[in-house]
Amino acid sequence: MPVVFILGAPRTGSTAFYQGVARYLQLPYFTNLASSLFPTFPALTAPLQRQVQASIEIEFTSAYGKTEGAFQPSEASGVLRNWFGGGHPSQLLSTTLLPGKKDHLIRTMAFFHQTFGAPLVIKNAWNCFRIAALADALPRAFFVWIRRDLVPSALSDLAARFIVQGNPGVWNSATPANVEELRQLPYWAQVVENQFEFTRAIDTGLRHHATDRHAQIWYEDYLRDPTGTLNELARAIGDRIPQSERSPLILGRPPRTPRPYSESDETNLRGYVASQEARLASLQYVPPSQAAA
């Protein structure tokens, strides 16, 4: 059975994109109910979710990846932790399925597909380091890499550290293998290098394990033309998802992201990116018009 995995470094718009994919392509997802109350048996929530889905409107709201509402799309941290465990550095300690969990993962995906007649869509930053295991366990899985320009994503990650962790030196999600080395850098450089390490991990994982079953989408393109972008994605995913009539997707204006960091923090971050321009060039968004030129 097919499954759609959304991969993205922290603060790259993956939650808003996840919500749009689930809503526009009419795909099932793990709910907050499944993650919080049934993390070891998420399939138990599928029949109820199927019964109420017509009355549930997927909202384009979240707080640093977290949504509110029992039937809203969830990062499903509890569900995935049951299959992969946890720990830091995530890239070293949470990349492979725990003993005896592979069959349960496969059966869960199969039950959702049977219940909804469509593949489950899953978004969780920790999966960026699990591509090899997921591609092996699920040969028909399709991976979608959501990207965002380096500077705004790094600034957003820095804001999350202040607001969620209360400390700009504390990591706010999954951690790359070299996290202890990166901790030696100033915190405004840490968030930049975190984006770099996630990008490198996703790129390597897709090239080596999902060469012909992935798509890459920039968050800036999604915001500019959500319906067109998701139609292109639907064509790339192909017959893994059912064809149906779809209403145009209209995104509301997102609330302004709080900026708890100082002007000097932003200046230092932008200066660091500029000093590493050649190495970080592939992490910067190029509008289609400029790319064509």
C-alpha positions, 0 to 999 in steps of 0.5 A: 500500500502507498504512503505519503511522507512529508519531509522538511527541516524545522520551520520550513512551512511543513505544517501548513503544507501538510495541512494543505496536502491532507485537505486538497488531496483528501488524504487521511492522516494521524490525528491529535487523538491518535497521537495523544491517546492511542500512540501504540494502536493508532489504527483504532482511531481510523474508523471514527475519523472516517465517520466524522471526516465530512464534518471536519475542516482542516484548519491552517493554524498551528503553533510551532508544528502543533495543532489544536483539535482532536481530529486535526492533523498531528505530527504524531510524535507518539505514534512514531516514537512507538515505532522508532524510539527517540533520543538525541542525536536523532540522526544516530539514535532514532533512524531504524525501526525498533525490533518487532515494530516493522510488521505493526507499522505496515499493518497500520498503514494498510488498515488506514488505506483500506479504511479510507481508500487513500494513502496516509500522509505523515509529517514529522521532522524526525523522519528526515533521518529515517528515509532508508528505513521507511523506503525499505519497509514501504516500497510504494511510499512517496516522499515529498521534500518541502523546502524554504529559503534559508534565512527565514527558516533559520530565523523562524527556528531561532524564534522557536528556540526562544518561545518554545524552549525559552533558551536560544541555545536549546535545540527545538526538534530532531538533532543531527549527528554532529549536534555536539559539534554545532553547539560550540557555535553561536546560537544564530549560527547553530540554526543555520547549520541545523538547516544545512544538516537536515538538507544534506540528510534529506538529499542523501536519503532520497538520492540513495533510497527513493530515487524515483519516488520523491518530489521537491517543493519550495514553500514560497511556490506553495504560498504563491500558487497552492492549487497549482503546486498541489496539482503538480504534486498529485501528478508526481505521486500518480496512481498512489492517490485516488483521482477526485474533484477538488476545490481550489485551495485558498490559504488564509494569511498566516499570523505574523511570526513573533520575533523574540530575538534581537536585531543584532541576532538577525544581523549576525545570522544574516552575516553568517549566511553571507560569509558561507554563501558558496556552501549554502547557495543550494539552500536559498530559494530562487524564484521560477522567473530567475531560475529560467533566466 
